[in-house]
Amino acid sequence: MSWTYMLSYTYFFSVFMFGVRPQIVSLDHIPEILPYEASGRVTSTTIVLGQPLCYFNTLTQLKCSQSTCQVWAAIASGPGINNFDIDKLVAVQIVSASPYPIAFSSQTNRMYFVTKLGRPKDFPCGQLPGIKYFRVGAEGNCTNTNCNGILPPGSTVRVKYILIDPVSRGVVSESKWSYPISLTSTRSWSSIDEWLGKRSGGMVVITVISSCLLAVLLLLLGAVLLLDGLGSFRGGHDITTGPGILGQYSY
């Protein structure tokens, strides 16, 4: 039996036997790519999102407060979205259900990880100076369970912000999943075909014209250098006879 089915069975068994079901407050907020024309918003391994400003600041009747609740981000790819939605309901600590280092190592793993951002009071409501952002993958090739590591190159991911009770380590509130975000793909130099026949007609014309212009410029440069050299040679002959002429005015 797979890990997913085991977790699902545990969840439904606990609900049936004990009537226990985590109360999670769902929000209408949707995480989005930073809405500014900034470079590097989406790379092959990282994405830049707007911070969860004012996401969880007005919630009441939670087991934790604005100063004790913890804001986390869940980052998932492919089946990781359903896996997270199952894992958050079962009697496990969501923060350790899918450690980052092995989250994306194979399709049989959970395909998601969670990383901590701060507390609700760190993301207040109202207009704030500057651009507030959160970069997924900022810690590079890290190895901690909940580190903010890079994403699988060229993958498609979705993100949601979640609020966790630090005592139970369970999810008490969450945003919606972001829309799918496709990371850029990288190509090795060896995979780039430079054969002229693979280029479009416009590119061939531009290449030919550029080559001709370069050849003309080189010819003109050579001619200028040649003329300059001839002028220097003649000028040098006149200067050698100068002292004889200038000697007539010496006392």
C-alpha positions as CSV (number, residue, x, y, z in Angstrom):
1,M,0.0,0.0,0.0
2,S,1.4,3.4,-1.0
3,W,2.1,6.2,1.5
4,T,-0.7,8.3,0.1
5,Y,-3.3,5.6,0.6
6,M,-2.0,4.9,4.1
7,L,-2.4,8.5,5.1
8,S,-5.8,8.7,3.5
9,Y,-6.9,5.6,5.4
10,T,-5.5,7.0,8.7
11,Y,-7.4,10.2,8.2
12,F,-10.8,8.7,7.4
13,F,-10.4,6.1,10.2
14,S,-9.7,8.9,12.7
15,V,-12.8,10.9,11.5
16,F,-15.0,7.8,11.6
17,M,-13.8,6.6,15.0
18,F,-13.3,9.8,16.9
19,G,-15.0,12.5,14.8
20,V,-11.7,14.3,14.8
21,R,-11.1,16.6,11.8
22,P,-8.7,19.6,11.8
23,Q,-10.5,22.9,11.5
24,I,-8.8,24.9,8.8
25,V,-9.9,28.3,7.9
26,S,-9.7,28.8,4.1
27,L,-9.0,32.2,2.6
28,D,-9.7,33.6,-0.8
29,H,-6.2,35.0,-1.2
30,I,-4.2,33.6,-4.1
31,P,-0.3,33.9,-4.1
32,E,0.9,35.6,-7.2
33,I,4.2,36.3,-9.0
34,L,5.6,39.7,-8.0
35,P,3.6,42.2,-10.1
36,Y,6.6,44.3,-11.0
37,E,8.8,44.3,-14.0
38,A,11.8,43.0,-12.0
39,S,14.4,40.8,-13.4
40,G,14.6,37.2,-12.1
41,R,11.0,36.9,-11.1
42,V,11.0,33.4,-12.6
43,T,14.2,31.5,-13.3
44,S,14.9,27.8,-13.9
45,T,15.0,27.1,-10.1
46,T,13.4,30.1,-8.3
47,I,10.3,32.2,-8.3
48,V,9.5,35.6,-6.6
49,L,6.1,36.0,-5.1
50,G,4.4,38.8,-3.3
51,Q,4.4,38.4,0.5
52,P,1.3,37.3,2.3
53,L,0.5,40.8,3.5
54,C,-2.8,41.0,5.5
55,Y,-3.6,37.3,4.8
56,F,-4.0,36.1,8.3
57,N,-4.1,39.3,10.3
58,T,-7.9,39.5,10.9
59,L,-8.5,35.9,11.9
60,T,-10.0,35.2,15.3
61,Q,-10.8,32.2,17.5
62,L,-7.6,30.4,16.6
63,K,-5.6,28.3,18.9
64,C,-2.6,30.6,18.4
65,S,-2.3,34.4,18.3
66,Q,-0.9,36.9,15.9
67,S,2.4,36.7,17.8
68,T,2.6,32.9,18.1
69,C,1.1,31.6,14.9
70,Q,3.6,30.8,12.1
71,V,3.3,31.7,8.5
72,W,4.7,29.1,6.1
73,A,4.6,28.5,2.4
74,A,3.8,25.1,0.8
75,I,5.4,24.6,-2.6
76,A,4.2,21.6,-4.7
77,S,4.7,20.1,-8.1
78,G,2.4,17.7,-9.9
79,P,0.9,15.1,-7.4
80,G,2.4,17.1,-4.6
81,I,-0.7,19.4,-4.6
82,N,-3.1,16.5,-3.7
83,N,-0.5,15.0,-1.4
84,F,-0.3,18.1,0.7
85,D,-4.0,18.5,0.8
86,I,-4.2,15.0,2.2
87,D,-1.3,15.3,4.6
88,K,-2.6,18.5,6.2
89,L,-5.7,16.6,7.5
90,V,-4.1,13.5,8.9
91,A,-2.6,13.2,12.4
92,V,1.0,14.0,11.4
93,Q,3.1,17.1,11.7
94,I,2.8,18.8,8.3
95,V,6.2,20.5,8.8
96,S,8.0,17.2,8.7
97,A,5.8,15.1,6.4
98,S,7.8,15.9,3.3
99,P,11.4,17.0,4.0
100,Y,12.9,19.3,1.4
101,P,16.0,17.3,0.4
102,I,14.0,14.3,-0.8
103,A,10.7,16.0,-1.7
104,F,11.4,16.0,-5.4
105,S,13.9,13.3,-5.7
106,S,11.5,10.9,-7.4
107,Q,7.8,10.7,-8.4
108,T,7.2,8.3,-5.6
109,N,8.0,10.9,-3.0
110,R,5.6,13.6,-1.7
111,M,6.5,16.2,-4.3
112,Y,6.1,19.2,-2.0
113,F,7.8,20.9,0.9
114,V,7.0,23.6,3.4
115,T,9.2,26.5,4.6
116,K,8.8,29.1,7.3
117,L,8.4,32.8,6.5
118,G,7.6,34.4,9.9
119,R,4.5,35.4,11.9
120,P,1.3,37.2,10.9
121,K,2.5,40.4,12.6
122,D,5.5,40.4,10.2
123,F,3.1,40.8,7.2
124,P,0.7,43.6,8.3
125,C,-2.1,45.2,6.4
126,G,-1.9,48.6,4.8
127,Q,0.5,50.3,2.3
128,L,4.1,49.6,3.1
129,P,7.2,51.3,1.6
130,G,9.3,49.3,-0.9
131,I,8.6,46.1,-2.7
132,K,7.8,43.2,-0.4
133,Y,8.6,39.8,-1.9
134,F,9.3,36.2,-1.0
135,R,11.8,34.3,-3.2
136,V,11.2,30.6,-3.3
137,G,14.5,28.8,-3.6
138,A,16.6,31.6,-2.0
139,E,18.7,29.2,0.1
140,G,20.0,27.2,-2.9
141,N,21.0,23.6,-2.5
142,C,20.2,23.4,1.2
143,T,19.8,20.2,3.2
144,N,17.5,21.1,6.2
145,T,14.0,19.6,6.5
146,N,12.3,23.0,6.0
147,C,14.9,25.0,4.2
148,N,13.9,27.3,1.3
149,G,15.7,25.3,-1.4
150,I,15.8,25.6,-5.1
151,L,13.0,24.0,-7.3
152,P,13.4,21.2,-9.9
153,P,14.8,23.0,-13.0
154,G,12.1,23.7,-15.6
155,S,9.3,22.3,-13.5
156,T,5.8,23.7,-13.0
157,V,4.9,24.5,-9.4
158,R,2.1,25.9,-7.3
159,V,2.3,27.7,-4.0
160,K,0.0,28.4,-1.1
161,Y,0.5,30.3,2.2
162,I,-0.5,28.5,5.3
163,L,-0.8,29.3,9.0
164,I,0.5,26.8,11.5
165,D,-0.1,26.4,15.2
166,P,3.4,26.0,16.8
167,V,2.0,23.7,19.5
168,S,0.1,21.1,17.4
169,R,2.3,21.8,14.3
170,G,-1.0,21.6,12.3
171,V,-2.5,23.9,9.7
172,V,-5.1,26.2,11.1
173,S,-5.6,28.5,8.0
174,E,-4.5,28.5,4.4
175,S,-4.8,30.5,1.2
176,K,-5.8,29.1,-2.2
177,W,-3.2,27.5,-4.4
178,S,-1.5,29.8,-6.8
179,Y,-2.0,29.3,-10.5
180,P,0.6,27.0,-12.1
181,I,4.0,28.7,-12.5
182,S,6.3,27.3,-15.1
183,L,10.0,27.7,-14.5
184,T,12.3,28.5,-17.4
185,S,14.2,25.8,-19.1
186,T,18.0,25.9,-19.5
187,R,19.9,24.5,-22.6
188,S,23.4,23.4,-22.7
189,W,25.7,24.9,-25.3
190,S,26.2,21.4,-26.9
191,S,22.4,21.2,-27.6
192,I,22.4,24.4,-29.7
193,D,22.4,23.7,-33.4
194,E,24.5,26.3,-35.2
195,W,24.1,24.9,-38.7
196,L,23.1,27.6,-41.1
197,G,20.4,25.4,-42.7
198,K,18.4,25.5,-39.4
199,R,18.1,29.2,-39.4
200,S,15.2,31.2,-40.9
201,G,15.5,33.1,-44.2
202,G,15.5,36.4,-42.4
203,M,18.3,35.4,-40.2
204,V,20.4,34.2,-43.2
205,V,19.9,37.5,-44.9
206,I,20.9,39.5,-41.8
207,T,24.0,37.3,-41.3
208,V,25.1,37.7,-45.0
209,I,24.6,41.5,-44.8
210,S,26.5,41.8,-41.5
211,S,29.4,39.8,-43.0
212,C,29.6,42.0,-46.1
213,L,29.5,45.2,-44.0
214,L,32.3,43.8,-41.8
215,A,34.4,43.0,-44.8
216,V,33.9,46.5,-46.2
217,L,34.9,48.1,-42.9
218,L,38.0,46.0,-42.7
219,L,39.0,47.1,-46.3
220,L,38.5,50.8,-45.4
221,L,40.5,50.4,-42.3
222,G,43.3,48.8,-44.2
223,A,43.3,51.6,-46.8
224,V,43.4,54.2,-44.1
225,L,46.3,52.5,-42.4
226,L,48.1,52.2,-45.7
227,L,47.7,55.9,-46.6
228,D,48.8,56.9,-43.1
229,G,51.9,54.8,-43.4
230,L,52.8,56.4,-46.8
231,G,52.3,59.9,-45.3
232,S,54.6,59.1,-42.4
233,F,57.3,57.9,-44.7
234,R,57.3,61.1,-46.8
235,G,57.2,63.3,-43.7
236,G,60.2,61.5,-42.3
237,H,62.3,62.3,-45.5
238,D,61.6,66.0,-45.2
239,I,62.5,66.1,-41.6
240,T,65.9,64.6,-42.2
241,T,66.8,67.5,-44.4
242,G,65.6,70.0,-41.9
243,P,68.8,70.6,-39.9
244,G,70.6,71.6,-43.0
245,I,68.0,74.3,-43.8
246,L,67.6,75.3,-40.1
247,G,71.4,75.6,-39.9
248,Q,71.3,78.7,-42.1
249,Y,69.7,80.7,-39.3
250,S,72.1,79.6,-36.6
251,Y,74.6,82.1,-35.1
